[in-house]
Amino acid sequence: MKTIEHSLRFVTEVDENHPTGSMLLALDEANQIILLESMLKDLLLPAIVPAIEEINKGGSWAILKAVQ
C-alpha cells in the first residue's frame, strides 16, 4: 500500500491583550508554530481517533491515519 502524507491548515486568532496571548506573541514565529501545533496534536488527536476509526471501518481502497 502506498502512503500519501497531507496536511490540514489551521489558523489561531490570539488576543494580544490576554497575558497568555502576550506570552505566545513574544515568541519568535517558529516557536509559536511549534507550540500551537503541539497543543493541537495533544488536544485534537484523542478526540478525532474514534471518528477516524469509524471512517476506516470496512475501508477497502484507503485508510486514514493520524500521524504524530
C-alpha positions, 0 to 999 in steps of 0.5 A, spaced: 500 500 500 502 506 498 502 512 503 500 519 501 502 524 507 497 531 507 496 536 511 490 540 514 491 548 515 489 551 521 489 558 523 489 561 531 486 568 532 490 570 539 488 576 543 494 580 544 491 583 550 490 576 554 497 575 558 497 568 555 496 571 548 502 576 550 506 570 552 505 566 545 506 573 541 513 574 544 515 568 541 519 568 535 514 565 529 517 558 529 516 557 536 509 559 536 508 554 530 511 549 534 507 550 540 500 551 537 501 545 533 503 541 539 497 543 543 493 541 537 496 534 536 495 533 544 488 536 544 485 534 537 488 527 536 484 523 542 478 526 540 478 525 532 481 517 533 474 514 534 471 518 528 477 516 524 476 509 526 469 509 524 471 512 517 476 506 516 471 501 518 470 496 512 475 501 508 477 497 502 481 502 497 484 507 503 485 508 510 486 514 514 491 515 519 493 520 524 500 521 524 504 524 530 
